[in-house]
Amino acid sequence: MRSDPGRDELEGKLMVLTPQERWRISGELREKGFALVWDQLERAGPMGPVEQVMFLIDRLYPEMPAAHRATFQRKFQAEFDAGRWHGPVRRAATSRADVGPGDTTGAAVP
């Protein structure tokens, strides 16, 4: 896999930030990444629910080992076939602006 030419520049800029600023930026980049792959899925055309979720996984985790990917695909297919899962659902974007690093409650930072 070819390395991202902007990665070194980004990492250099992140090193001078506080942990809180790095945490906020990582959240923003994560949200942008999810939005990008969902937009790609919407433009990709019709496909079944298992194909959709694998499309998303392939773009979010391109280095996932093939065996691990196959396990996920079998599990999604079994859940779909059993009627317990109906496909991926795009969630609303969230903001990290009001929570602190490591906060799993979503409570605002004082």
Secondary structure, 3 states (H helix, E strand, C coil): CCCCCCHHHHHHHHHCCCHHHHHHHHHHHHHHHHHHHHHHHHHHCCCCHHHHHHHHHHHHCCCCCHHHHHHHHHHHHHHHHCCCCCCCCCCCCCCCCCCCCCCCCCCCCC
